[in-house]
Every structure is written in structure tokens, then in C-alpha cells.
Amino acid sequence: MYINADNVLTPFLSGIADAIDAMGGLNGILASTALLINGIYGNKIAESMRSMVANIKVLSGLE
């Protein structure tokens, strides 16, 4: 049973390892992930940071 599961998973995991190697290893994966997240959530992240700064100013009495 375990041998059959291993035989099924091995090509899948090898494919993932090959894709990671093709993207430049961990550095490539992190860079690609950061670009993807920035592309999807970039505007929301910037808006949230501006809101956070405004709230800190209000709470600290600077505004």
C-alpha cells in the first residue's frame, strides 16, 4: 500500500522540485510570490498603510 502511494507521489513531488529549481530555487520562489501578492493586493496594502499612519497620528496626538 505505501509503495503504491510512493509510486504515485514521487513523479508529482519531483515535478514540483524541478519547477522550483527552474525558477531559481527558494530566491526565485520568494520573488515570484512577492510579485504575485503585490500585483493582487498592492493597492490594498498601500491603502492600509496610509490608514495605519493616520490612526497612529490620531492616537499619539500628532494630528
PDB file of N, CA, C and O in Angstrom:
ATOM      1  N   MET A   1       0.816  -1.187   0.000  1.00  0.00           N
ATOM      2  CA  MET A   1       0.000   0.000   0.000  1.00  0.00           C
ATOM      3  C   MET A   1       0.866   1.260   0.000  1.00  0.00           C
ATOM      4  O   MET A   1       0.633   2.164  -0.802  1.00  0.00           O
ATOM      5  N   TYR A   2       1.855   1.333   0.881  1.00  0.00           N
ATOM      6  CA  TYR A   2       2.709   2.511   0.947  1.00  0.00           C
ATOM      7  C   TYR A   2       3.581   2.641  -0.295  1.00  0.00           C
ATOM      8  O   TYR A   2       3.886   3.750  -0.734  1.00  0.00           O
ATOM      9  N   ILE A   3       3.975   1.519  -0.852  1.00  0.00           N
ATOM     10  CA  ILE A   3       4.794   1.560  -2.067  1.00  0.00           C
ATOM     11  C   ILE A   3       3.980   2.146  -3.210  1.00  0.00           C
ATOM     12  O   ILE A   3       4.504   2.928  -4.004  1.00  0.00           O
ATOM     13  N   ASN A   4       2.695   1.777  -3.304  1.00  0.00           N
ATOM     14  CA  ASN A   4       1.843   2.318  -4.355  1.00  0.00           C
ATOM     15  C   ASN A   4       1.655   3.829  -4.177  1.00  0.00           C
ATOM     16  O   ASN A   4       1.687   4.582  -5.150  1.00  0.00           O
ATOM     17  N   ALA A   5       1.462   4.259  -2.949  1.00  0.00           N
ATOM     18  CA  ALA A   5       1.313   5.696  -2.683  1.00  0.00           C
ATOM     19  C   ALA A   5       2.601   6.425  -3.036  1.00  0.00           C
ATOM     20  O   ALA A   5       2.564   7.521  -3.595  1.00  0.00           O
ATOM     21  N   ASP A   6       3.733   5.825  -2.714  1.00  0.00           N
ATOM     22  CA  ASP A   6       5.024   6.421  -3.045  1.00  0.00           C
ATOM     23  C   ASP A   6       5.207   6.509  -4.557  1.00  0.00           C
ATOM     24  O   ASP A   6       5.703   7.512  -5.071  1.00  0.00           O
ATOM     25  N   ASN A   7       4.809   5.473  -5.253  1.00  0.00           N
ATOM     26  CA  ASN A   7       4.935   5.469  -6.709  1.00  0.00           C
ATOM     27  C   ASN A   7       4.051   6.531  -7.355  1.00  0.00           C
ATOM     28  O   ASN A   7       4.391   7.048  -8.419  1.00  0.00           O
ATOM     29  N   VAL A   8       2.940   6.860  -6.740  1.00  0.00           N
ATOM     30  CA  VAL A   8       2.042   7.888  -7.271  1.00  0.00           C
ATOM     31  C   VAL A   8       2.571   9.286  -6.946  1.00  0.00           C
ATOM     32  O   VAL A   8       2.531  10.176  -7.796  1.00  0.00           O
ATOM     33  N   LEU A   9       3.068   9.484  -5.722  1.00  0.00           N
ATOM     34  CA  LEU A   9       3.501  10.809  -5.289  1.00  0.00           C
ATOM     35  C   LEU A   9       4.867  11.220  -5.818  1.00  0.00           C
ATOM     36  O   LEU A   9       5.128  12.412  -5.982  1.00  0.00           O
ATOM     37  N   THR A  10       5.735  10.267  -6.085  1.00  0.00           N
ATOM     38  CA  THR A  10       7.095  10.585  -6.492  1.00  0.00           C
ATOM     39  C   THR A  10       7.158  11.449  -7.750  1.00  0.00           C
ATOM     40  O   THR A  10       7.876  12.449  -7.742  1.00  0.00           O
ATOM     41  N   PRO A  11       6.445  11.120  -8.831  1.00  0.00           N
ATOM     42  CA  PRO A  11       6.518  11.995 -10.016  1.00  0.00           C
ATOM     43  C   PRO A  11       5.959  13.400  -9.744  1.00  0.00           C
ATOM     44  O   PRO A  11       6.482  14.387 -10.262  1.00  0.00           O
ATOM     45  N   PHE A  12       4.916  13.485  -8.945  1.00  0.00           N
ATOM     46  CA  PHE A  12       4.320  14.782  -8.605  1.00  0.00           C
ATOM     47  C   PHE A  12       5.309  15.645  -7.825  1.00  0.00           C
ATOM     48  O   PHE A  12       5.509  16.815  -8.152  1.00  0.00           O
ATOM     49  N   LEU A  13       5.921  15.070  -6.803  1.00  0.00           N
ATOM     50  CA  LEU A  13       6.887  15.816  -5.995  1.00  0.00           C
ATOM     51  C   LEU A  13       8.151  16.140  -6.775  1.00  0.00           C
ATOM     52  O   LEU A  13       8.746  17.199  -6.575  1.00  0.00           O
ATOM     53  N   SER A  14       8.562  15.257  -7.646  1.00  0.00           N
ATOM     54  CA  SER A  14       9.727  15.531  -8.491  1.00  0.00           C
ATOM     55  C   SER A  14       9.431  16.681  -9.447  1.00  0.00           C
ATOM     56  O   SER A  14      10.302  17.506  -9.721  1.00  0.00           O
ATOM     57  N   GLY A  15       8.207  16.732  -9.949  1.00  0.00           N
ATOM     58  CA  GLY A  15       7.809  17.840 -10.823  1.00  0.00           C
ATOM     59  C   GLY A  15       7.837  19.169 -10.087  1.00  0.00           C
ATOM     60  O   GLY A  15       8.278  20.179 -10.637  1.00  0.00           O
ATOM     61  N   ILE A  16       7.371  19.172  -8.854  1.00  0.00           N
ATOM     62  CA  ILE A  16       7.411  20.400  -8.047  1.00  0.00           C
ATOM     63  C   ILE A  16       8.857  20.812  -7.787  1.00  0.00           C
ATOM     64  O   ILE A  16       9.193  21.991  -7.894  1.00  0.00           O
ATOM     65  N   ALA A  17       9.705  19.860  -7.451  1.00  0.00           N
ATOM     66  CA  ALA A  17      11.124  20.164  -7.208  1.00  0.00           C
ATOM     67  C   ALA A  17      11.775  20.711  -8.472  1.00  0.00           C
ATOM     68  O   ALA A  17      12.582  21.637  -8.394  1.00  0.00           O
ATOM     69  N   ASP A  18      11.442  20.155  -9.633  1.00  0.00           N
ATOM     70  CA  ASP A  18      12.001  20.647 -10.893  1.00  0.00           C
ATOM     71  C   ASP A  18      11.517  22.066 -11.184  1.00  0.00           C
ATOM     72  O   ASP A  18      12.291  22.896 -11.661  1.00  0.00           O
ATOM     73  N   ALA A  19      10.251  22.351 -10.904  1.00  0.00           N
ATOM     74  CA  ALA A  19       9.714  23.695 -11.123  1.00  0.00           C
ATOM     75  C   ALA A  19      10.406  24.705 -10.210  1.00  0.00           C
ATOM     76  O   ALA A  19      10.726  25.813 -10.641  1.00  0.00           O
ATOM     77  N   ILE A  20      10.637  24.330  -8.961  1.00  0.00           N
ATOM     78  CA  ILE A  20      11.335  25.215  -8.023  1.00  0.00           C
ATOM     79  C   ILE A  20      12.759  25.474  -8.507  1.00  0.00           C
ATOM     80  O   ILE A  20      13.230  26.611  -8.464  1.00  0.00           O
ATOM     81  N   ASP A  21      13.437  24.445  -8.960  1.00  0.00           N
ATOM     82  CA  ASP A  21      14.795  24.607  -9.485  1.00  0.00           C
ATOM     83  C   ASP A  21      14.797  25.493 -10.732  1.00  0.00           C
ATOM     84  O   ASP A  21      15.707  26.301 -10.913  1.00  0.00           O
ATOM     85  N   ALA A  22      13.789  25.349 -11.587  1.00  0.00           N
ATOM     86  CA  ALA A  22      13.712  26.146 -12.813  1.00  0.00           C
ATOM     87  C   ALA A  22      13.477  27.622 -12.506  1.00  0.00           C
ATOM     88  O   ALA A  22      13.868  28.490 -13.287  1.00  0.00           O
ATOM     89  N   MET A  23      12.843  27.906 -11.378  1.00  0.00           N
ATOM     90  CA  MET A  23      12.569  29.298 -11.001  1.00  0.00           C
ATOM     91  C   MET A  23      13.712  29.911 -10.207  1.00  0.00           C
ATOM     92  O   MET A  23      13.599  31.049  -9.751  1.00  0.00           O
ATOM     93  N   GLY A  24      14.785  29.199 -10.037  1.00  0.00           N
ATOM     94  CA  GLY A  24      15.952  29.745  -9.341  1.00  0.00           C
ATOM     95  C   GLY A  24      16.011  29.378  -7.878  1.00  0.00           C
ATOM     96  O   GLY A  24      16.669  30.066  -7.098  1.00  0.00           O
ATOM     97  N   GLY A  25      15.352  28.330  -7.492  1.00  0.00           N
ATOM     98  CA  GLY A  25      15.384  27.887  -6.100  1.00  0.00           C
ATOM     99  C   GLY A  25      14.493  28.740  -5.219  1.00  0.00           C
ATOM    100  O   GLY A  25      13.532  29.347  -5.694  1.00  0.00           O
ATOM    101  N   LEU A  26      14.808  28.785  -3.951  1.00  0.00           N
ATOM    102  CA  LEU A  26      13.984  29.497  -2.971  1.00  0.00           C
ATOM    103  C   LEU A  26      13.924  30.990  -3.270  1.00  0.00           C
ATOM    104  O   LEU A  26      12.871  31.608  -3.114  1.00  0.00           O
ATOM    105  N   ASN A  27      15.037  31.578  -3.697  1.00  0.00           N
ATOM    106  CA  ASN A  27      15.045  33.015  -4.009  1.00  0.00           C
ATOM    107  C   ASN A  27      14.063  33.330  -5.129  1.00  0.00           C
ATOM    108  O   ASN A  27      13.345  34.327  -5.057  1.00  0.00           O
ATOM    109  N   GLY A  28      14.022  32.507  -6.143  1.00  0.00           N
ATOM    110  CA  GLY A  28      13.092  32.710  -7.243  1.00  0.00           C
ATOM    111  C   GLY A  28      11.645  32.550  -6.819  1.00  0.00           C
ATOM    112  O   GLY A  28      10.777  33.306  -7.255  1.00  0.00           O
ATOM    113  N   ILE A  29      11.386  31.572  -5.974  1.00  0.00           N
ATOM    114  CA  ILE A  29      10.022  31.352  -5.480  1.00  0.00           C
ATOM    115  C   ILE A  29       9.575  32.536  -4.632  1.00  0.00           C
ATOM    116  O   ILE A  29       8.450  33.012  -4.783  1.00  0.00           O
ATOM    117  N   LEU A  30      10.439  33.016  -3.745  1.00  0.00           N
ATOM    118  CA  LEU A  30      10.072  34.156  -2.897  1.00  0.00           C
ATOM    119  C   LEU A  30       9.830  35.408  -3.726  1.00  0.00           C
ATOM    120  O   LEU A  30       8.885  36.152  -3.465  1.00  0.00           O
ATOM    121  N   ALA A  31      10.678  35.646  -4.725  1.00  0.00           N
ATOM    122  CA  ALA A  31      10.500  36.817  -5.578  1.00  0.00           C
ATOM    123  C   ALA A  31       9.200  36.721  -6.368  1.00  0.00           C
ATOM    124  O   ALA A  31       8.463  37.702  -6.472  1.00  0.00           O
ATOM    125  N   SER A  32       8.918  35.559  -6.920  1.00  0.00           N
ATOM    126  CA  SER A  32       7.682  35.370  -7.688  1.00  0.00           C
ATOM    127  C   SER A  32       6.459  35.529  -6.805  1.00  0.00           C
ATOM    128  O   SER A  32       5.469  36.136  -7.213  1.00  0.00           O
ATOM    129  N   THR A  33       6.521  34.989  -5.603  1.00  0.00           N
ATOM    130  CA  THR A  33       5.401  35.105  -4.671  1.00  0.00           C
ATOM    131  C   THR A  33       5.171  36.550  -4.266  1.00  0.00           C
ATOM    132  O   THR A  33       4.028  37.002  -4.190  1.00  0.00           O
ATOM    133  N   ALA A  34       6.253  37.281  -4.005  1.00  0.00           N
ATOM    134  CA  ALA A  34       6.133  38.694  -3.635  1.00  0.00           C
ATOM    135  C   ALA A  34       5.527  39.504  -4.768  1.00  0.00           C
ATOM    136  O   ALA A  34       4.675  40.360  -4.527  1.00  0.00           O
ATOM    137  N   LEU A  35       5.955  39.249  -6.007  1.00  0.00           N
ATOM    138  CA  LEU A  35       5.391  39.955  -7.153  1.00  0.00           C
ATOM    139  C   LEU A  35       3.909  39.638  -7.332  1.00  0.00           C
ATOM    140  O   LEU A  35       3.110  40.522  -7.640  1.00  0.00           O
ATOM    141  N   LEU A  36       3.551  38.381  -7.139  1.00  0.00           N
ATOM    142  CA  LEU A  36       2.152  37.978  -7.276  1.00  0.00           C
ATOM    143  C   LEU A  36       1.284  38.637  -6.210  1.00  0.00           C
ATOM    144  O   LEU A  36       0.215  39.164  -6.519  1.00  0.00           O
ATOM    145  N   ILE A  37       1.732  38.612  -4.970  1.00  0.00           N
ATOM    146  CA  ILE A  37       0.970  39.235  -3.879  1.00  0.00           C
ATOM    147  C   ILE A  37       0.869  40.736  -4.093  1.00  0.00           C
ATOM    148  O   ILE A  37      -0.188  41.325  -3.865  1.00  0.00           O
ATOM    149  N   ASN A  38       1.958  41.364  -4.530  1.00  0.00           N
ATOM    150  CA  ASN A  38       1.936  42.799  -4.785  1.00  0.00           C
ATOM    151  C   ASN A  38       0.979  43.135  -5.924  1.00  0.00           C
ATOM    152  O   ASN A  38       0.273  44.143  -5.867  1.00  0.00           O
ATOM    153  N   GLY A  39       0.952  42.308  -6.941  1.00  0.00           N
ATOM    154  CA  GLY A  39       0.041  42.542  -8.055  1.00  0.00           C
ATOM    155  C   GLY A  39      -1.413  42.419  -7.654  1.00  0.00           C
ATOM    156  O   GLY A  39      -2.263  43.164  -8.143  1.00  0.00           O
ATOM    157  N   ILE A  40      -1.701  41.491  -6.773  1.00  0.00           N
ATOM    158  CA  ILE A  40      -3.091  41.260  -6.356  1.00  0.00           C
ATOM    159  C   ILE A  40      -3.519  42.250  -5.281  1.00  0.00           C
ATOM    160  O   ILE A  40      -4.601  42.829  -5.370  1.00  0.00           O
ATOM    161  N   TYR A  41      -2.689  42.448  -4.275  1.00  0.00           N
ATOM    162  CA  TYR A  41      -3.076  43.220  -3.094  1.00  0.00           C
ATOM    163  C   TYR A  41      -2.335  44.538  -2.944  1.00  0.00           C
ATOM    164  O   TYR A  41      -2.481  45.195  -1.913  1.00  0.00           O
ATOM    165  N   GLY A  42      -1.544  44.954  -3.932  1.00  0.00           N
ATOM    166  CA  GLY A  42      -0.706  46.134  -3.802  1.00  0.00           C
ATOM    167  C   GLY A  42      -1.459  47.384  -3.387  1.00  0.00           C
ATOM    168  O   GLY A  42      -1.028  48.094  -2.478  1.00  0.00           O
ATOM    169  N   ASN A  43      -2.579  47.663  -4.041  1.00  0.00           N
ATOM    170  CA  ASN A  43      -3.342  48.867  -3.714  1.00  0.00           C
ATOM    171  C   ASN A  43      -3.919  48.796  -2.303  1.00  0.00           C
ATOM    172  O   ASN A  43      -3.927  49.791  -1.579  1.00  0.00           O
ATOM    173  N   LYS A  44      -4.393  47.636  -1.923  1.00  0.00           N
ATOM    174  CA  LYS A  44      -4.972  47.477  -0.586  1.00  0.00           C
ATOM    175  C   LYS A  44      -3.902  47.604   0.497  1.00  0.00           C
ATOM    176  O   LYS A  44      -4.156  48.154   1.569  1.00  0.00           O
ATOM    177  N   ILE A  45      -2.709  47.092   0.211  1.00  0.00           N
ATOM    178  CA  ILE A  45      -1.620  47.192   1.189  1.00  0.00           C
ATOM    179  C   ILE A  45      -1.238  48.648   1.396  1.00  0.00           C
ATOM    180  O   ILE A  45      -1.073  49.093   2.532  1.00  0.00           O
ATOM    181  N   ALA A  46      -1.097  49.400   0.296  1.00  0.00           N
ATOM    182  CA  ALA A  46      -0.739  50.814   0.405  1.00  0.00           C
ATOM    183  C   ALA A  46      -1.823  51.601   1.134  1.00  0.00           C
ATOM    184  O   ALA A  46      -1.521  52.454   1.968  1.00  0.00           O
ATOM    185  N   GLU A  47      -3.077  51.316   0.822  1.00  0.00           N
ATOM    186  CA  GLU A  47      -4.188  51.996   1.493  1.00  0.00           C
ATOM    187  C   GLU A  47      -4.207  51.691   2.984  1.00  0.00           C
ATOM    188  O   GLU A  47      -4.441  52.580   3.802  1.00  0.00           O
ATOM    189  N   SER A  48      -3.964  50.452   3.331  1.00  0.00           N
ATOM    190  CA  SER A  48      -3.946  50.058   4.735  1.00  0.00           C
ATOM    191  C   SER A  48      -2.794  50.718   5.484  1.00  0.00           C
ATOM    192  O   SER A  48      -2.944  51.093   6.647  1.00  0.00           O
ATOM    193  N   MET A  49      -1.652  50.860   4.830  1.00  0.00           N
ATOM    194  CA  MET A  49      -0.508  51.517   5.484  1.00  0.00           C
ATOM    195  C   MET A  49      -0.798  52.995   5.723  1.00  0.00           C
ATOM    196  O   MET A  49      -0.449  53.529   6.776  1.00  0.00           O
ATOM    197  N   ARG A  50      -1.431  53.662   4.758  1.00  0.00           N
ATOM    198  CA  ARG A  50      -1.794  55.072   4.959  1.00  0.00           C
ATOM    199  C   ARG A  50      -2.792  55.209   6.102  1.00  0.00           C
ATOM    200  O   ARG A  50      -2.689  56.132   6.910  1.00  0.00           O
ATOM    201  N   SER A  51      -3.743  54.308   6.172  1.00  0.00           N
ATOM    202  CA  SER A  51      -4.730  54.324   7.244  1.00  0.00           C
ATOM    203  C   SER A  51      -4.068  54.088   8.597  1.00  0.00           C
ATOM    204  O   SER A  51      -4.424  54.723   9.589  1.00  0.00           O
ATOM    205  N   MET A  52      -3.101  53.169   8.631  1.00  0.00           N
ATOM    206  CA  MET A  52      -2.395  52.876   9.874  1.00  0.00           C
ATOM    207  C   MET A  52      -1.624  54.107  10.355  1.00  0.00           C
ATOM    208  O   MET A  52      -1.632  54.420  11.545  1.00  0.00           O
ATOM    209  N   VAL A  53      -0.964  54.800   9.436  1.00  0.00           N
ATOM    210  CA  VAL A  53      -0.215  56.002   9.799  1.00  0.00           C
ATOM    211  C   VAL A  53      -1.162  57.064  10.350  1.00  0.00           C
ATOM    212  O   VAL A  53      -0.854  57.716  11.348  1.00  0.00           O
ATOM    213  N   ALA A  54      -2.307  57.238   9.706  1.00  0.00           N
ATOM    214  CA  ALA A  54      -3.286  58.221  10.176  1.00  0.00           C
ATOM    215  C   ALA A  54      -3.785  57.860  11.569  1.00  0.00           C
ATOM    216  O   ALA A  54      -3.934  58.735  12.422  1.00  0.00           O
ATOM    217  N   ASN A  55      -4.042  56.582  11.801  1.00  0.00           N
ATOM    218  CA  ASN A  55      -4.511  56.165  13.138  1.00  0.00           C
ATOM    219  C   ASN A  55      -3.448  56.354  14.199  1.00  0.00           C
ATOM    220  O   ASN A  55      -3.769  56.742  15.323  1.00  0.00           O
ATOM    221  N   ILE A  56      -2.194  56.093  13.878  1.00  0.00           N
ATOM    222  CA  ILE A  56      -1.108  56.303  14.840  1.00  0.00           C
ATOM    223  C   ILE A  56      -0.991  57.786  15.176  1.00  0.00           C
ATOM    224  O   ILE A  56      -0.790  58.146  16.336  1.00  0.00           O
ATOM    225  N   LYS A  57      -1.115  58.645  14.166  1.00  0.00           N
ATOM    226  CA  LYS A  57      -1.054  60.091  14.404  1.00  0.00           C
ATOM    227  C   LYS A  57      -2.180  60.541  15.326  1.00  0.00           C
ATOM    228  O   LYS A  57      -1.963  61.348  16.230  1.00  0.00           O
ATOM    229  N   VAL A  58      -3.379  60.021  15.099  1.00  0.00           N
ATOM    230  CA  VAL A  58      -4.519  60.400  15.940  1.00  0.00           C
ATOM    231  C   VAL A  58      -4.294  59.918  17.367  1.00  0.00           C
ATOM    232  O   VAL A  58      -4.502  60.673  18.316  1.00  0.00           O
ATOM    233  N   LEU A  59      -3.870  58.665  17.525  1.00  0.00           N
ATOM    234  CA  LEU A  59      -3.679  58.110  18.857  1.00  0.00           C
ATOM    235  C   LEU A  59      -2.532  58.780  19.612  1.00  0.00           C
ATOM    236  O   LEU A  59      -2.569  58.865  20.839  1.00  0.00           O
ATOM    237  N   SER A  60      -1.524  59.252  18.898  1.00  0.00           N
ATOM    238  CA  SER A  60      -0.393  59.882  19.571  1.00  0.00           C
ATOM    239  C   SER A  60      -0.575  61.386  19.740  1.00  0.00           C
ATOM    240  O   SER A  60       0.267  62.049  20.344  1.00  0.00           O
ATOM    241  N   GLY A  61      -1.664  61.923  19.212  1.00  0.00           N
ATOM    242  CA  GLY A  61      -1.958  63.339  19.363  1.00  0.00           C
ATOM    243  C   GLY A  61      -1.202  64.218  18.389  1.00  0.00           C
ATOM    244  O   GLY A  61      -1.132  65.430  18.595  1.00  0.00           O
ATOM    245  N   LEU A  62      -0.640  63.658  17.345  1.00  0.00           N
ATOM    246  CA  LEU A  62       0.108  64.455  16.376  1.00  0.00           C
ATOM    247  C   LEU A  62      -0.822  65.088  15.334  1.00  0.00           C
ATOM    248  O   LEU A  62      -0.394  65.942  14.557  1.00  0.00           O
ATOM    249  N   GLU A  63      -2.062  64.679  15.318  1.00  0.00           N
ATOM    250  CA  GLU A  63      -2.984  65.228  14.329  1.00  0.00           C
ATOM    251  C   GLU A  63      -4.208  65.783  14.982  1.00  0.00           C
ATOM    252  O   GLU A  63      -5.097  66.289  14.298  1.00  0.00           O
TER     253      GLU A  63
END
